[in-house]
């Protein structure tokens, strides 16, 4: 699941009851970049459940929009 809301929202809290928030787990400080008017905010997420085997998670440094691409590799 991927969302575009603020980290302390009720929506995020409800989802975190059942799913692992990779942005939180990896202590990502921003999902925006220099193209954004607000480059220091988290508004994008990837959530996963225990059925997924995570191989890698990272934030891309390539500028493709004002949001940084979240990259998850899994089995």
KAGI-V528685 format. One record per residue. RES is the residue in three letters. PSI is psi in whole degrees, -180 to 180 (* if undefined). Layout:
RES_PSI / RES_PSI
This chain:
UNK_140 / UNK_136 / UNK_168 / UNK_68 / UNK_170 / UNK_149 / UNK_-27 / UNK_16 / UNK_159 / UNK_-37 / UNK_-51 / UNK_-42 / UNK_-41 / UNK_-45 / UNK_-39 / UNK_-14 / UNK_-27 / UNK_-18 / UNK_150 / UNK_127 / UNK_106 / UNK_-31 / UNK_-41 / UNK_-46 / UNK_-41 / UNK_8 / UNK_47 / UNK_128 / UNK_-18 / UNK_143 / UNK_15 / UNK_175 / UNK_-168 / UNK_-15 / UNK_-12 / UNK_150 / UNK_-19 / UNK_77 / UNK_-7 / UNK_64 / UNK_155 / UNK_120 / UNK_0 / UNK_146 / UNK_159 / UNK_128 / UNK_146 / UNK_160 / UNK_-178 / UNK_-10 / UNK_-13 / UNK_136 / UNK_112 / UNK_126 / UNK_-35 / UNK_146 / UNK_133 / UNK_166 / UNK_125 / UNK_144 / UNK_-11 / UNK_137 / UNK_108 / UNK_-18 / UNK_-171 / UNK_-5 / UNK_139 / UNK_139 / UNK_131 / UNK_126 / UNK_121 / UNK_126 / UNK_131 / UNK_166 / UNK_*
